[in-house]
Amino acid sequence: MATSKAEAAKAEAKHWYVMRDLTRHNARRPAHVMLKELGIRYFTPMTWRANLRGGRRIRERVPYIPDLIFVYDCRAILDPIVEQVSTFQYRYLRGTYREPILAVGSSEEPRYYSPEEITPSMYRRRVKMVGGRLDGCEGYLLSTRGSRVRRLLVELPELLAASVEVEADYIQLL
């Protein structure tokens, strides 16, 4: 019984993958446009920045890291796209191979930190989420002065750290 690639792709689990978009900032068809046309779910970490446009200072949302994009699909769908489009690539971490990312797309307002912004005083306790939308994610409880919201800090070593709001009921101390 032969199965097609599309049927095999449907059977494979979808995950969040860290990808690189090497197109220029003013390209006609950056990765997020291509993914939208293909109907593939994606997420790009954004931040607010003041820019000059026509002599006026305006506040606009721009990518936190210009070439960073998270894509939610299975490898059977993503691998052919990566082979065809030379500016769209998997981002690799030392000691891993196409590791799925589970946490960053789960919060309306995630916060991002570069590795040099993370200080030892920000870490509290290592925790694991049990249940809820972040079930199985591990990270550190983030300590920020004056905040009543509990946040989980998830790190991609030497690349980026993201913090997302978590519900206290699902936190398990490790």
Sine and cosine of phi, psi and omega as CSV:
sin_phi,cos_phi,sin_psi,cos_psi,sin_omega,cos_omega
0.00,0.00,0.91,-0.41,-0.03,-1.00
-1.00,-0.03,0.64,-0.77,0.05,-1.00
-0.88,-0.48,0.53,-0.84,0.00,-1.00
-0.99,0.17,0.23,-0.97,0.04,-1.00
-0.88,0.47,-0.61,0.79,-0.01,-1.00
-0.90,0.44,-0.65,0.76,0.02,-1.00
-0.92,0.39,-0.64,0.77,0.03,-1.00
-0.91,0.42,-0.62,0.79,0.01,-1.00
-0.91,0.42,-0.62,0.79,0.02,-1.00
-0.91,0.42,-0.56,0.83,-0.02,-1.00
-0.97,0.26,-0.48,0.88,-0.01,-1.00
-0.96,0.28,0.60,-0.80,-0.02,-1.00
-0.95,0.30,0.57,-0.82,0.06,-1.00
-1.00,0.00,0.56,-0.83,0.01,-1.00
-0.61,-0.79,0.26,-0.97,0.15,-0.99
-1.00,0.08,0.81,-0.58,0.05,-1.00
-0.91,-0.42,0.59,-0.80,0.08,-1.00
-1.00,0.04,0.83,-0.55,-0.07,-1.00
-0.83,-0.56,0.24,-0.97,0.07,-1.00
-0.89,-0.45,0.71,-0.71,0.12,-0.99
-0.92,-0.39,0.97,-0.23,-0.09,-1.00
-1.00,-0.03,0.21,0.98,0.05,-1.00
-0.95,0.31,0.39,-0.92,0.04,-1.00
-0.94,0.34,0.35,-0.94,-0.06,-1.00
-0.89,0.45,-0.41,0.91,-0.02,-1.00
-0.96,-0.28,0.34,0.94,-0.02,-1.00
-0.91,0.41,0.50,-0.87,0.01,-1.00
-0.94,0.33,-0.56,0.83,-0.07,-1.00
-0.72,-0.69,0.97,0.25,0.07,-1.00
-0.94,0.35,0.15,-0.99,-0.09,-1.00
-0.84,0.55,-0.66,0.76,-0.06,-1.00
-0.91,0.42,-0.52,0.85,0.06,-1.00
-0.94,0.34,-0.69,0.72,0.02,-1.00
-0.87,0.49,-0.71,0.70,-0.02,-1.00
-0.91,0.41,-0.62,0.79,0.03,-1.00
-0.89,0.46,-0.68,0.73,0.03,-1.00
-0.89,0.46,-0.58,0.81,0.00,-1.00
-0.99,0.12,-0.11,0.99,0.00,-1.00
0.96,0.27,0.46,0.89,0.00,-1.00
-0.99,-0.16,0.73,-0.68,-0.01,-1.00
-0.95,0.30,0.71,-0.70,-0.01,-1.00
-0.59,-0.81,0.24,-0.97,0.02,-1.00
-0.53,-0.85,0.77,-0.64,0.07,-1.00
-0.87,-0.49,0.85,-0.52,0.04,-1.00
-0.87,0.49,0.81,-0.58,-0.05,-1.00
-0.89,-0.46,0.39,-0.92,0.07,-1.00
-0.60,-0.80,0.28,-0.96,0.03,-1.00
-1.00,0.00,0.68,-0.73,0.04,-1.00
-0.60,-0.80,0.62,-0.79,0.07,-1.00
-1.00,0.03,0.82,-0.58,0.00,-1.00
-0.79,-0.61,0.41,-0.91,0.08,-1.00
-1.00,-0.03,0.81,-0.59,0.06,-1.00
-0.73,-0.69,0.90,-0.43,0.01,-1.00
0.87,0.49,0.54,0.84,0.02,-1.00
0.99,0.12,-0.02,1.00,0.02,-1.00
-0.93,-0.37,0.61,-0.80,0.04,-1.00
-1.00,0.05,0.87,-0.49,0.03,-1.00
-0.83,-0.55,0.47,-0.88,0.01,-1.00
-0.99,-0.15,0.82,-0.57,-0.02,-1.00
-0.63,-0.77,0.39,-0.92,0.03,-1.00
-1.00,0.08,0.78,-0.62,0.00,-1.00
-0.74,-0.67,0.37,-0.93,0.03,-1.00
-0.87,0.50,0.67,-0.74,0.03,-1.00
-0.91,0.42,-0.71,0.70,0.14,-0.99
-0.83,-0.56,0.90,-0.43,-0.17,-0.98
-0.81,0.59,-0.58,0.82,-0.05,-1.00
-0.99,-0.13,0.15,0.99,-0.07,-1.00
-1.00,-0.08,0.77,-0.63,0.07,-1.00
-0.54,-0.84,0.68,-0.73,0.05,-1.00
-0.97,-0.22,0.73,-0.69,-0.07,-1.00
-0.82,-0.57,0.74,-0.68,-0.03,-1.00
-0.95,-0.30,0.98,-0.21,0.09,-1.00
-0.17,-0.99,-0.10,-1.00,0.02,-1.00
-0.99,-0.14,0.36,-0.93,-0.05,-1.00
-0.90,0.43,-0.49,0.87,0.01,-1.00
-0.89,0.46,-0.47,0.88,0.05,-1.00
-1.00,0.05,-0.67,0.74,-0.09,-1.00
-0.97,0.25,-0.60,0.80,-0.06,-1.00
-0.84,0.54,-0.72,0.69,0.03,-1.00
-0.89,0.46,-0.56,0.83,0.03,-1.00
-0.92,0.39,-0.70,0.72,0.01,-1.00
-0.88,0.47,-0.61,0.79,0.02,-1.00
-0.93,0.37,-0.58,0.81,-0.05,-1.00
-0.99,0.15,-0.61,0.80,-0.10,-0.99
-0.96,-0.28,0.95,-0.30,-0.10,-0.99
-0.92,0.38,-0.37,0.93,-0.02,-1.00
-1.00,-0.01,0.05,1.00,0.00,-1.00
-0.89,-0.46,0.91,-0.42,-0.13,-0.99
-0.67,-0.74,0.38,-0.92,0.16,-0.99
-0.95,0.30,0.56,-0.83,0.12,-0.99
-0.98,-0.20,0.80,-0.60,-0.06,-1.00
-0.97,-0.25,0.57,-0.82,0.12,-0.99
-0.95,-0.30,0.48,-0.88,0.04,-1.00
-0.84,0.54,0.74,-0.67,0.07,-1.00
0.98,0.18,0.08,1.00,0.02,-1.00
-0.75,-0.66,0.18,-0.98,0.03,-1.00
-0.62,-0.79,0.96,-0.27,0.02,-1.00
0.80,0.60,0.82,0.58,-0.06,-1.00
-0.97,0.26,0.79,-0.61,0.02,-1.00
-0.92,0.39,0.56,-0.83,0.05,-1.00
-0.93,-0.36,0.79,-0.61,-0.13,-0.99
-0.95,-0.32,-0.33,0.94,-0.24,-0.97
-0.98,-0.18,-0.59,0.81,-0.25,-0.97
-0.92,0.40,-0.43,0.90,-0.02,-1.00
-1.00,0.05,0.13,0.99,-0.14,-0.99
-0.99,-0.14,0.01,1.00,-0.05,-1.00
-0.81,-0.59,0.58,-0.82,0.02,-1.00
-0.93,0.37,-0.63,0.78,-0.04,-1.00
-0.77,-0.64,0.94,0.33,0.07,-1.00
-0.94,0.35,0.40,-0.92,0.08,-1.00
-0.91,-0.41,0.59,-0.81,-0.06,-1.00
-0.88,-0.48,0.56,-0.83,-0.02,-1.00
-0.70,-0.71,0.67,-0.74,0.14,-0.99
-0.98,0.18,0.36,-0.93,-0.06,-1.00
-0.82,0.58,-0.57,0.82,-0.02,-1.00
-0.96,0.28,-0.27,0.96,0.03,-1.00
-0.99,0.13,-0.30,0.95,-0.03,-1.00
-0.99,0.14,0.86,-0.52,0.02,-1.00
-0.93,-0.36,0.43,-0.90,0.01,-1.00
-0.85,0.53,-0.48,0.88,-0.01,-1.00
-0.95,0.33,-0.27,0.96,0.01,-1.00
-0.98,0.21,-0.45,0.89,-0.02,-1.00
-0.97,0.22,0.66,-0.75,0.12,-0.99
-0.93,-0.36,-1.00,-0.02,-0.06,-1.00
-0.84,-0.54,0.55,-0.84,0.11,-0.99
-0.97,0.26,0.74,-0.67,-0.06,-1.00
-0.69,-0.72,0.28,-0.96,0.11,-0.99
-0.77,-0.64,0.66,-0.75,0.03,-1.00
-1.00,0.05,0.77,-0.64,0.00,-1.00
-0.86,-0.51,0.96,-0.28,-0.04,-1.00
1.00,-0.02,0.12,-0.99,0.00,-1.00
0.97,0.23,-0.15,-0.99,-0.09,-1.00
-0.96,0.29,-0.28,0.96,0.01,-1.00
-0.95,-0.30,0.41,0.91,-0.07,-1.00
-0.77,0.63,0.82,-0.58,0.04,-1.00
1.00,-0.05,-0.23,0.97,0.00,-1.00
-0.95,0.31,0.63,-0.77,0.05,-1.00
-0.87,-0.49,0.51,-0.86,0.02,-1.00
-0.02,-1.00,-0.43,-0.90,0.00,-1.00
-0.86,-0.51,0.57,-0.82,0.15,-0.99
-0.95,0.32,0.76,-0.65,-0.05,-1.00
-1.00,-0.03,0.75,-0.66,0.03,-1.00
-0.97,-0.25,0.91,-0.41,0.08,-1.00
-0.82,-0.57,0.71,-0.71,-0.09,-1.00
-0.88,0.48,0.78,-0.62,0.09,-1.00
0.99,0.15,0.06,1.00,-0.03,-1.00
-0.99,-0.15,0.69,-0.72,0.06,-1.00
-0.99,-0.12,-0.18,0.98,-0.03,-1.00
-1.00,0.09,0.69,-0.73,0.07,-1.00
-1.00,0.02,0.72,-0.69,-0.03,-1.00
-0.79,-0.61,0.58,-0.82,0.06,-1.00
-0.98,-0.20,0.79,-0.62,0.02,-1.00
-0.99,-0.16,0.87,-0.50,0.03,-1.00
-0.90,-0.44,0.78,-0.63,-0.09,-1.00
-0.93,-0.36,0.63,-0.78,0.26,-0.96
-0.95,-0.31,0.98,-0.20,-0.15,-0.99
-0.76,0.65,0.71,-0.71,0.03,-1.00
0.90,0.44,0.21,0.98,-0.04,-1.00
-0.79,-0.61,-0.87,0.50,-0.16,-0.99
-0.26,-0.97,0.48,-0.88,0.17,-0.99
-0.79,-0.61,0.63,-0.78,0.01,-1.00
-0.79,-0.62,0.61,-0.79,0.08,-1.00
-0.88,-0.48,0.67,-0.74,0.00,-1.00
-0.78,-0.63,0.51,-0.86,0.04,-1.00
-0.92,0.38,0.64,-0.77,0.04,-1.00
-0.76,-0.65,0.40,-0.92,0.04,-1.00
-1.00,-0.05,0.72,-0.70,-0.08,-1.00
-0.86,0.51,-0.48,0.88,-0.04,-1.00
-0.90,0.44,-0.42,0.91,-0.09,-1.00
-0.99,-0.17,0.04,1.00,-0.07,-1.00
-1.00,0.08,0.77,-0.64,0.10,-0.99
-0.86,-0.52,0.84,-0.54,0.01,-1.00
-0.96,0.27,0.64,-0.77,0.03,-1.00
-0.97,-0.25,0.00,0.00,0.00,0.00
